[in-house]
Amino acid sequence: MLGHFLIIPFVNPFLEFNMGFAKSLTPIVYLVGGISAFVASFVLGRMSDSKGKLIIFTYSVLASAVMVLVITNMPHVPFPVVLVFLVCGLQWLPAEP
């Protein structure tokens, strides 16, 4: 969880200054990230109730680590592709303690 507090606040400045996206896209980044985390909290909560917390936590940590590496090493891609990577990476946040 601490790793996400070190990365998530800098996703938008990274996209703006390193990837060259406009500052006007900031609300979209946070909107998509917030909606995906909100939806994932319900889905992963149900999965942890049915399959077990340790298994879901283990998969969540592995998926988060992979997506953090992908997002931070991403080459210049179109903005919709960035949003897809953000949704895939941020959906696992609610599963981590």
Beta strands, then each sheet from edge to edge (+ up, - down):
end
